[in-house]
Amino acid sequence: MQIIKAAIAILAVAPAVLAQSSTSTKTPVATPTVAPTTGVKTKTFSGQGTCTNPLIRKEFRELNPTERQSFIDAVKCLRDPKRSPSVIKTNKSPTMYDDLVFLHGQFADVTHRSAQFLPWHRQMLALMEYWLRAQCGYQGALPYWDWTIDSQAPERSELFSAQWFGGNGKQASNWCVTDGQFADTLTTFVVESGKHCIHRKWSGGSSFGKQFPSLASAPFVQNLLDTSKDSYNTFRENLEFGPHNRVHATMGGDMGYTNISPNDVLFFLHHNNVDRTWARWQTANPTLAATYNGPSNPASEAMDAKATDMMPFGGLYPDIPVNKVFSTTSGDILCYKFSNSVAPNSVAFNNKAALSARNARRAAPANVTATLAAAQAITPNPSDRDDKLRLRSTVPLTDAWLQQMKFTPKQVAKIRADEEYAEKFVAAVNAAGYVSQNALTFTEAADDVRPRTAEESALHARLLSILARNVNAFIKGDKSTPAVTDASFVALNKLWTKA
C-alpha cells in the first residue's frame, strides 16, 4: 500500500477549545513515523498532475453495499494509528484522520463566515479523498449525502441506520453514538472535558427526542441557486448561513462545534454535498464560476477578498491561492465530478410527455390556498411526521449556537431574515398544492432510491425553478395565489408519477 509522502510543516498549537486525553484505557496510539519533507510543489504532491480521468462522486445510496463498506473500511484505516499514523509532529494527533480534524479546527476562524469557506473546504475534502485512496487503498470517490432527499424526516435516512453511520447519541452515554460502524471510535479532540467519542445531539437534545428536525428541501435549494446570481459572495452566504448551518446545528454533538465537527465522518459527506451545490451554481452561472469576492476576515465587513489570496493547510498540503480550486478538475488532487444524485423509487420518471392525466400529479389542485397566512397555517411543524404531502417548516438556529459560531450582529440579522423568508417560501410551495418529491409520501422508505439521469436532473431543476418564480411572486404580492398554472410547469410535472 502506498504511503503518503506529503509536505509536512510544523503546525501551531491546537485551539484552546480542544482537549486531548492522555489517560485513555483504549489501545495506545502509535508514535508518528512519517517524516516531514520539504520543497514539494503543488502539482507533484500526488504525482497525478493534469486531471484526465475524473472520479465521479456519488450519493452514498448510489453505492452498492460492497462499495459502501469499502468506503467505511478506508475511513477506519485512516483512523487507525498503526496503519495511518499522524503526519503532524507537534500536536499529539494519533492518526491522519485526526490530522484533518486538527487542521479544520486550527483554521476555523478564517475559513468560516468568510469568502474562503467554499474553496478551502473543497481542497480539504480533496485531501481526505486522496488519503483514503493513496494511504488506505480505497478505489472509489468520496461520497456525498444529499440531505434534501431526507429533509422531511432526516432520522429515517438509511445513513443513520445501525448498518452504516448510526443514529442519535444516547443521553445516558453523554450523547455518544452507540450504534453503527463508528460506535466505538476513540476521538482525540473534544470540547472542554467531554467524553472521547463521536457525539450527536439532535436539535440540542430538545423535546424533538428521537427526531431530527427538518432540513432544506430540493425546492428550497433550487430557489437558493436561482436567486443567488449576482455574485459569489451572495451565493456563499446564502448556502453557508442557511442549509449548511442547519445540518451542523440540528445534528448537534461534535457537528455542532466548528473546531471538532470532522470527528463525525458525516461531516465529509455533508460538506461534499455543499461542494456539489457550489459546483451546480458554477455550472448554472458560467460567467461567475471563476469569480470570488466577500470578506477575507469573518469579523470584518470589508469586501476585500481576492482570488489570489492564499489558503492555509498547515503543511498537510501546500498553501495555494483560491483560484487554484475554482474547478473540480483543475488537477493534482482535484480531479472529480458529481453524479446527479438519487430520487425515491416511488417516483417514476417518464421522459415522454404523453402520460395519462389520471396518473399525473397536478400543480394546482382545487384546495390552493390564496393567502400567505393561510399557507403558513397548513404547513406542518418540524417534528410532524403525519402529513405525507406537505413540506415542513424548520427550526430557527438558537442564539446560543450563533454566538458560539461567532456570527456578527449583521450576520445574525441576515440569518434571521433568511429564516423568516424560508418559512414563507415553504408555506407558499405547500399553498400551491405542489407535492415535492421530498414529501414523506415518496420518501418514507429512505433506503429505496434510484440514481437520477442527467436528463431527469435537468428537467427536475427546470420544474423547481418555475415553481420558485411563481411562489416568490406570490410572497411579494405580485400574484393573488401561488398556484402554478403555466403550460410548461404542468407539462413538466406530468413527467413524474407515483410508481
C-alpha positions as CSV (number, residue, x, y, z in Angstrom):
1,M,0.0,0.0,0.0
2,Q,1.3,3.4,-1.0
3,I,2.3,5.5,1.9
4,I,1.7,9.3,1.7
5,K,4.8,11.3,1.1
6,A,3.4,14.8,1.6
7,A,5.0,18.1,2.5
8,I,4.6,18.4,6.3
9,A,5.2,21.6,8.3
10,I,5.1,22.1,12.0
11,L,1.6,23.2,13.0
12,A,0.6,25.6,15.6
13,V,-0.7,24.5,19.0
14,A,-4.4,23.4,18.8
15,P,-7.0,26.0,19.8
16,A,-7.8,26.2,23.4
17,V,-11.3,24.8,23.0
18,L,-9.8,21.4,22.0
19,A,-8.8,19.0,24.7
20,Q,-6.8,15.8,24.4
21,S,-6.8,12.7,26.5
22,S,-3.6,11.1,27.8
23,T,-5.4,8.6,30.2
24,S,-7.5,6.6,27.8
25,T,-7.8,2.9,28.5
26,K,-8.1,2.0,24.9
27,T,-5.3,0.9,22.6
28,P,-2.3,3.2,22.9
29,V,-1.6,5.3,19.9
30,A,1.4,4.7,17.8
31,T,4.2,7.2,17.6
32,P,4.1,9.1,14.3
33,T,6.7,7.8,11.9
34,V,6.1,9.8,8.7
35,A,9.0,12.2,8.4
36,P,8.4,15.7,7.1
37,T,9.8,16.6,3.7
38,T,10.4,19.9,2.1
39,G,10.2,21.5,-1.3
40,V,7.2,19.6,-2.6
41,K,5.3,21.6,-5.2
42,T,1.5,21.6,-5.6
43,K,1.5,19.7,-8.9
44,T,3.8,17.0,-7.7
45,F,2.0,16.5,-4.3
46,S,0.1,13.4,-5.5
47,G,2.0,12.7,-8.7
48,Q,-1.3,12.8,-10.6
49,G,-0.6,16.0,-12.5
50,T,-3.3,17.0,-15.0
51,C,-6.8,15.7,-14.4
52,T,-7.7,13.5,-17.4
53,N,-10.0,10.9,-15.8
54,P,-12.0,12.5,-13.0
55,L,-13.6,10.4,-10.3
56,I,-17.4,10.5,-10.0
57,R,-18.5,11.4,-6.5
58,K,-21.8,9.7,-5.8
59,E,-24.6,10.0,-3.3
60,F,-23.9,7.4,-0.6
61,R,-27.0,5.4,-1.5
62,E,-25.9,5.2,-5.1
63,L,-23.1,2.9,-3.9
64,N,-23.8,-0.8,-3.6
65,P,-23.3,-2.5,-0.2
66,T,-19.7,-3.6,-1.1
67,E,-18.7,-0.1,-2.2
68,R,-20.3,1.5,0.9
69,Q,-18.3,-0.9,3.1
70,S,-15.1,-0.2,1.2
71,F,-15.5,3.5,2.0
72,I,-16.2,2.9,5.7
73,D,-13.3,0.5,5.9
74,A,-11.0,3.1,4.4
75,V,-12.2,5.7,6.9
76,K,-11.4,3.2,9.7
77,C,-8.0,2.7,8.2
78,L,-7.4,6.5,8.2
79,R,-8.4,6.5,11.9
80,D,-6.1,3.6,12.8
81,P,-2.8,4.8,14.5
82,K,-1.0,1.7,13.3
83,R,-2.0,1.8,9.6
84,S,-2.2,5.6,9.3
85,P,-0.1,7.3,11.9
86,S,-0.2,11.1,12.2
87,V,2.0,13.1,9.8
88,I,2.0,16.0,12.3
89,K,4.8,16.1,14.8
90,T,3.7,18.5,17.5
91,N,0.1,18.2,18.5
92,K,-0.3,14.5,19.7
93,S,-2.7,13.8,16.9
94,P,-2.5,9.9,16.7
95,T,-3.9,9.4,13.1
96,M,-4.1,11.0,9.7
97,Y,-7.8,11.3,10.2
98,D,-7.2,13.3,13.4
99,D,-4.8,15.5,11.5
100,L,-7.8,16.6,9.3
101,V,-9.8,17.3,12.4
102,F,-7.0,19.4,13.8
103,L,-6.5,21.2,10.5
104,H,-10.1,22.2,10.4
105,G,-10.0,23.4,13.9
106,Q,-6.8,25.3,13.5
107,F,-8.1,27.4,10.7
108,A,-11.8,27.6,11.6
109,D,-11.7,31.3,12.3
110,V,-10.5,32.2,8.9
111,T,-12.4,29.6,6.8
112,H,-15.9,30.1,8.1
113,R,-18.1,33.2,7.7
114,S,-15.6,34.4,5.1
115,A,-15.1,34.1,1.4
116,Q,-12.7,31.2,1.8
117,F,-15.5,28.9,3.2
118,L,-16.2,27.1,-0.1
119,P,-12.8,26.9,-1.7
120,W,-10.9,25.9,1.5
121,H,-13.4,23.1,2.2
122,R,-13.2,21.9,-1.4
123,Q,-9.5,21.4,-1.1
124,M,-9.8,19.8,2.4
125,L,-12.2,17.3,1.0
126,A,-9.9,16.5,-1.9
127,L,-7.1,15.9,0.6
128,M,-9.4,13.5,2.5
129,E,-10.3,11.7,-0.7
130,Y,-6.6,11.4,-1.8
131,W,-5.6,10.0,1.6
132,L,-8.4,7.4,1.5
133,R,-7.2,6.2,-1.8
134,A,-3.4,6.6,-1.5
135,Q,-3.0,5.6,2.1
136,C,-5.8,3.1,2.6
137,G,-6.3,1.6,-0.9
138,Y,-9.9,2.9,-1.4
139,Q,-10.8,2.6,-5.0
140,G,-13.8,4.9,-5.1
141,A,-14.5,8.6,-4.7
142,L,-15.7,10.5,-1.6
143,P,-19.5,10.0,-1.4
144,Y,-21.9,12.8,-0.5
145,W,-25.1,12.9,1.5
146,D,-27.9,14.6,-0.4
147,W,-29.9,15.7,2.7
148,T,-32.7,17.2,0.5
149,I,-33.8,13.5,0.0
150,D,-34.2,13.0,3.8
151,S,-35.2,16.6,4.6
152,Q,-38.7,15.9,5.9
153,A,-37.6,13.2,8.4
154,P,-33.8,13.0,8.5
155,E,-33.8,10.5,11.3
156,R,-35.3,7.9,8.9
157,S,-32.3,8.2,6.5
158,E,-30.5,4.9,5.8
159,L,-27.3,6.8,6.6
160,F,-28.4,6.9,10.2
161,S,-29.1,3.2,10.4
162,A,-27.1,0.9,12.6
163,Q,-25.7,-0.8,9.5
164,W,-23.9,2.4,8.5
165,F,-23.3,5.6,10.5
166,G,-25.6,5.1,13.5
167,G,-28.2,7.4,14.8
168,N,-28.5,10.0,17.5
169,G,-26.3,9.9,20.6
170,K,-27.6,8.4,23.8
171,Q,-28.2,10.9,26.7
172,A,-27.2,8.2,29.2
173,S,-23.9,7.8,27.4
174,N,-23.0,11.6,27.3
175,W,-24.6,11.8,23.9
176,C,-22.1,9.3,22.4
177,V,-23.2,7.4,19.3
178,T,-23.6,3.8,20.4
179,D,-24.7,2.1,17.2
180,G,-23.4,2.0,13.7
181,Q,-19.9,1.2,12.4
182,F,-18.2,4.1,14.3
183,A,-19.8,3.4,17.7
184,D,-16.5,2.5,19.3
185,T,-14.4,5.2,17.7
186,L,-12.0,7.0,20.1
187,T,-11.8,10.7,19.2
188,T,-8.8,12.8,20.1
189,F,-10.1,16.3,20.1
190,V,-13.2,17.1,22.2
191,V,-15.0,20.2,23.5
192,E,-13.8,21.1,27.0
193,S,-13.8,17.8,29.1
194,G,-16.2,15.8,27.0
195,K,-16.0,12.1,26.6
196,H,-13.8,10.9,23.7
197,C,-16.4,9.5,21.4
198,I,-18.4,10.7,18.4
199,H,-21.3,12.8,19.8
200,R,-24.6,13.6,18.2
201,K,-27.3,15.6,20.0
202,W,-30.1,16.1,17.5
203,S,-31.6,19.6,18.0
204,G,-29.6,20.1,21.2
205,G,-31.3,17.2,22.9
206,S,-34.6,19.2,22.9
207,S,-38.1,18.0,23.0
208,F,-37.8,16.6,19.5
209,G,-36.4,13.5,21.2
210,K,-35.6,10.8,18.6
211,Q,-36.5,13.1,15.7
212,F,-34.0,15.1,13.6
213,P,-35.7,18.4,12.7
214,S,-36.4,19.0,9.0
215,L,-33.6,20.3,6.7
216,A,-33.6,22.2,3.4
217,S,-35.7,20.6,0.7
218,A,-34.9,20.4,-3.1
219,P,-37.3,23.2,-3.9
220,F,-35.6,25.5,-1.4
221,V,-32.1,24.6,-2.6
222,Q,-33.1,25.2,-6.2
223,N,-34.6,28.6,-5.2
224,L,-31.3,29.4,-3.5
225,L,-29.4,28.6,-6.7
226,D,-31.8,30.7,-8.8
227,T,-31.8,33.8,-6.5
228,S,-28.0,33.9,-5.8
229,K,-26.9,35.0,-9.3
230,D,-25.5,38.5,-8.6
231,S,-22.2,37.4,-7.0
232,Y,-20.1,34.6,-5.5
233,N,-20.4,36.1,-2.0
234,T,-24.2,36.3,-2.2
235,F,-24.3,32.6,-3.1
236,R,-21.7,31.7,-0.4
237,E,-23.6,33.5,2.3
238,N,-26.9,32.0,1.4
239,L,-25.5,28.5,1.3
240,E,-23.3,28.7,4.4
241,F,-25.7,30.6,6.6
242,G,-28.7,28.5,5.5
243,P,-28.7,24.8,4.5
244,H,-25.1,24.3,5.6
245,N,-25.5,25.7,9.1
246,R,-28.8,23.9,9.6
247,V,-27.2,20.4,9.2
248,H,-24.5,21.3,11.7
249,A,-26.7,22.9,14.3
250,T,-29.6,20.4,14.2
251,M,-27.3,17.3,14.2
252,G,-25.6,18.8,17.2
253,G,-22.9,17.0,19.2
254,D,-19.5,17.2,17.5
255,M,-21.0,18.5,14.3
256,G,-22.3,21.5,16.3
257,Y,-18.8,22.7,17.1
258,T,-16.7,24.0,14.2
259,N,-13.4,23.1,15.8
260,I,-14.2,19.4,16.1
261,S,-17.0,18.8,13.6
262,P,-14.9,16.4,11.4
263,N,-14.8,13.9,14.3
264,D,-18.1,12.7,12.7
265,V,-17.4,11.2,9.3
266,L,-20.8,12.6,8.2
267,F,-19.0,16.0,8.2
268,F,-17.3,15.0,5.0
269,L,-20.4,13.6,3.3
270,H,-22.3,16.8,4.3
271,H,-19.6,19.2,3.1
272,N,-19.3,17.1,-0.1
273,N,-22.9,18.0,-0.8
274,V,-22.2,21.6,0.0
275,D,-19.3,21.4,-2.5
276,R,-21.7,19.8,-5.0
277,T,-24.1,22.7,-4.6
278,W,-21.3,25.1,-5.3
279,A,-20.4,23.1,-8.4
280,R,-24.1,23.2,-9.5
281,W,-24.1,27.0,-9.1
282,Q,-20.9,27.3,-11.1
283,T,-22.3,25.3,-13.9
284,A,-25.5,27.3,-14.0
285,N,-23.6,30.6,-13.9
286,P,-20.5,30.1,-16.1
287,T,-19.7,33.8,-16.1
288,L,-19.5,33.7,-12.3
289,A,-17.9,30.3,-11.9
290,A,-14.3,31.6,-11.5
291,T,-15.2,34.8,-9.6
292,Y,-14.6,35.4,-6.0
293,N,-15.5,38.2,-3.6
294,G,-16.5,38.8,0.0
295,P,-14.8,39.4,3.3
296,S,-11.3,37.9,3.9
297,N,-11.8,38.4,7.6
298,P,-15.0,37.0,9.1
299,A,-15.1,39.7,11.8
300,S,-14.8,42.5,9.2
301,E,-17.4,43.9,6.8
302,A,-14.6,44.8,4.3
303,M,-15.2,43.1,1.0
304,D,-11.5,42.7,0.3
305,A,-11.1,39.0,-0.6
306,K,-9.1,38.3,-3.8
307,A,-8.8,35.2,-5.9
308,T,-5.1,35.3,-5.3
309,D,-5.5,35.1,-1.5
310,M,-3.6,32.1,-0.1
311,M,-5.4,29.3,1.7
312,P,-3.6,27.7,4.6
313,F,-3.3,23.9,5.1
314,G,-0.8,23.8,7.9
315,G,1.7,21.7,5.9
316,L,-0.7,18.9,5.2
317,Y,-0.9,20.3,1.7
318,P,1.0,23.3,0.2
319,D,-0.7,26.6,0.8
320,I,-2.4,27.6,-2.5
321,P,-4.3,30.5,-3.9
322,V,-8.1,30.4,-4.1
323,N,-8.1,30.5,-7.9
324,K,-6.5,27.0,-8.0
325,V,-9.7,25.4,-6.8
326,F,-12.3,27.1,-8.9
327,S,-12.6,23.9,-11.0
328,T,-13.1,20.4,-9.5
329,T,-10.9,19.1,-12.4
330,S,-8.0,21.5,-12.0
331,G,-5.5,18.8,-11.5
332,D,-3.4,17.2,-8.8
333,I,-5.8,16.0,-6.0
334,L,-8.7,18.0,-7.6
335,C,-10.0,15.6,-10.2
336,Y,-13.7,14.7,-9.8
337,K,-17.2,15.4,-10.9
338,F,-20.5,14.7,-9.3
339,S,-23.3,12.4,-10.1
340,N,-26.9,13.6,-10.5
341,S,-27.9,12.3,-7.0
342,V,-30.9,10.0,-6.4
343,A,-34.7,10.0,-6.4
344,P,-37.1,7.8,-4.5
345,N,-38.1,4.7,-6.3
346,S,-41.7,5.6,-5.5
347,V,-41.4,8.4,-8.1
348,A,-41.3,7.1,-11.6
349,F,-39.8,9.3,-14.4
350,N,-41.0,9.1,-17.9
351,N,-39.4,11.4,-20.4
352,K,-42.4,11.1,-22.8
353,A,-44.9,13.9,-22.2
354,A,-47.9,11.9,-23.2
355,L,-48.7,10.4,-19.8
356,S,-52.2,9.5,-18.5
357,A,-53.8,12.5,-16.9
358,R,-55.3,10.0,-14.5
359,N,-51.9,9.2,-13.0
360,A,-50.2,12.7,-13.3
361,R,-49.8,14.8,-10.2
362,R,-51.2,18.2,-10.8
363,A,-49.5,21.5,-9.9
364,A,-52.7,23.3,-8.7
365,P,-55.3,21.1,-7.1
366,A,-58.7,22.6,-6.0
367,N,-57.5,23.4,-2.5
368,V,-55.0,26.0,-3.4
369,T,-54.5,28.4,-0.5
370,A,-54.9,32.1,-1.6
371,T,-53.3,33.9,1.4
372,L,-49.8,33.6,2.9
373,A,-51.2,33.4,6.4
374,A,-53.4,30.5,5.5
375,A,-50.5,28.9,3.8
376,Q,-48.4,29.1,6.9
377,A,-51.3,27.7,9.0
378,I,-51.4,24.5,6.9
379,T,-47.6,24.0,6.9
380,P,-46.6,21.1,9.3
381,N,-44.1,21.8,12.1
382,P,-40.5,20.3,12.0
383,S,-41.5,17.4,14.3
384,D,-44.6,16.4,12.4
385,R,-44.5,13.0,10.8
386,D,-48.2,12.6,9.9
387,D,-48.5,15.0,7.0
388,K,-47.3,13.0,3.9
389,L,-47.8,15.6,1.2
390,R,-46.5,19.0,2.5
391,L,-43.1,20.2,3.3
392,R,-42.2,21.1,6.9
393,S,-41.1,24.3,8.5
394,T,-37.7,24.4,10.0
395,V,-36.3,25.2,13.5
396,P,-34.6,28.6,13.9
397,L,-31.0,28.4,14.8
398,T,-30.6,29.2,18.5
399,D,-29.0,32.4,19.7
400,A,-26.5,30.3,21.8
401,W,-25.3,28.4,18.7
402,L,-25.0,31.6,16.6
403,Q,-23.0,33.2,19.4
404,Q,-20.7,30.1,19.7
405,M,-20.2,30.3,15.9
406,K,-19.1,34.0,16.3
407,F,-21.6,35.4,13.9
408,T,-21.6,39.2,13.9
409,P,-24.8,41.1,14.7
410,K,-25.1,41.9,11.0
411,Q,-24.7,38.3,10.0
412,V,-27.3,37.2,12.7
413,A,-29.7,39.8,11.3
414,K,-29.3,38.2,7.8
415,I,-29.8,34.7,9.2
416,R,-33.0,35.7,11.0
417,A,-34.3,37.4,7.8
418,D,-33.4,34.4,5.7
419,E,-35.2,32.1,8.2
420,E,-38.3,34.2,8.0
421,Y,-38.2,34.1,4.2
422,A,-37.6,30.3,4.2
423,E,-40.8,29.8,6.3
424,K,-42.8,31.8,3.8
425,F,-41.2,30.0,0.8
426,V,-42.1,26.5,2.2
427,A,-45.6,27.7,3.1
428,A,-46.1,29.1,-0.4
429,V,-44.9,25.8,-2.0
430,N,-47.5,24.0,0.1
431,A,-50.2,26.5,-0.7
432,A,-49.6,26.0,-4.4
433,G,-50.6,22.4,-4.0
434,Y,-47.3,21.1,-5.3
435,V,-46.2,17.7,-3.8
436,S,-42.4,17.7,-3.6
437,Q,-40.5,14.5,-4.4
438,N,-39.1,15.1,-0.9
439,A,-42.6,14.6,0.7
440,L,-43.0,11.7,3.0
441,T,-45.5,10.0,0.7
442,F,-42.4,9.3,-1.5
443,T,-39.5,9.1,0.9
444,E,-40.8,7.0,3.9
445,A,-38.7,4.1,2.6
446,A,-35.5,6.1,2.8
447,D,-33.3,3.3,1.5
448,D,-35.4,2.8,-1.6
449,V,-33.8,5.1,-4.1
450,R,-32.6,5.1,-7.7
451,P,-29.9,7.2,-9.5
452,R,-31.1,10.2,-11.5
453,T,-30.0,10.6,-15.1
454,A,-28.6,13.9,-16.3
455,E,-31.8,14.4,-18.3
456,E,-34.1,13.8,-15.3
457,S,-32.0,16.0,-13.1
458,A,-32.0,18.9,-15.6
459,L,-35.8,18.7,-16.1
460,H,-36.4,18.5,-12.4
461,A,-34.3,21.6,-11.8
462,R,-36.3,23.4,-14.5
463,L,-39.6,22.4,-12.9
464,L,-38.4,23.6,-9.5
465,S,-37.2,26.9,-11.0
466,I,-40.6,27.6,-12.5
467,L,-42.2,26.7,-9.1
468,A,-39.8,29.0,-7.3
469,R,-40.5,32.0,-9.6
470,N,-44.3,31.6,-9.0
471,V,-44.2,31.3,-5.3
472,N,-41.8,34.2,-4.9
473,A,-44.2,36.3,-6.9
474,F,-46.9,35.2,-4.5
475,I,-44.8,36.1,-1.5
476,K,-44.0,39.5,-2.9
477,G,-47.7,40.2,-3.6
478,D,-47.4,40.1,-7.4
479,K,-49.7,37.1,-7.7
480,S,-53.1,36.5,-6.0
481,T,-52.4,32.8,-5.5
482,P,-49.2,30.7,-5.6
483,A,-50.8,28.2,-8.0
484,V,-48.5,27.3,-10.9
485,T,-50.7,27.0,-14.0
486,D,-48.5,27.8,-16.9
487,A,-48.3,25.2,-19.6
488,S,-44.5,24.5,-19.2
489,F,-44.8,23.7,-15.5
490,V,-47.9,21.5,-15.9
491,A,-46.3,19.6,-18.8
492,L,-43.0,19.1,-16.8
493,N,-44.9,18.0,-13.7
494,K,-46.5,15.2,-15.7
495,L,-43.1,13.6,-16.3
496,W,-43.1,12.2,-12.8
497,T,-45.8,9.8,-11.4
498,K,-46.2,7.8,-8.3
499,A,-44.8,4.4,-9.0
